[in-house]
Amino acid sequence: MKFSSQIKPISYLKSHTAEIVRDLSESREPMLITQNGEAKLVVMDVKSYEEQEETLALLKILALGNREIEQGKFRDAEDVFADMDISELNFAKQTQADFQ
């Protein structure tokens, strides 16, 4: 993502708001807003923002998982599936007993 073509002063934002909203919604590219020549904020459409938030949430989950693996907090998949099979068997037995 290149901001170079989407850098505008805050005065442009103030005077072209409707146009900016339309352009950002269509292009889905963020716009960098400057004040006194300094970058101050990024404006983006809602769909892009939501996608970015979802991506960040997934990355956080992956980072937490990697940290747990590094700390040795994991189980072999075979053990997990074996426990699931036992749980399903116990659930089936309990359900069957409930209907008798």
Stockholm file with secondary structure:
# STOCKHOLM 1.0

chainA/1-100         MKFSSQIKPISYLKSHTAEIVRDLSESREPMLITQNGEAKLVVMDVKSYEEQEETLALLKILALGNREIEQGKFRDAEDVFADMDISELNFAKQTQADFQ
#=GR chainA/1-100 SS CCCGGGEEEHHHHHHSHHHHHHHHHHHCCCEEEEETTEEEEEECCHHHHHHHHHHHHHHHHHHHHHHHHHTTCCCCHHHHHHHHHHHHHHHHHHHHHHTC
#=GC SS_cons         CCCGGGEEEHHHHHHSHHHHHHHHHHHCCCEEEEETTEEEEEECCHHHHHHHHHHHHHHHHHHHHHHHHHTTCCCCHHHHHHHHHHHHHHHHHHHHHHTC
//
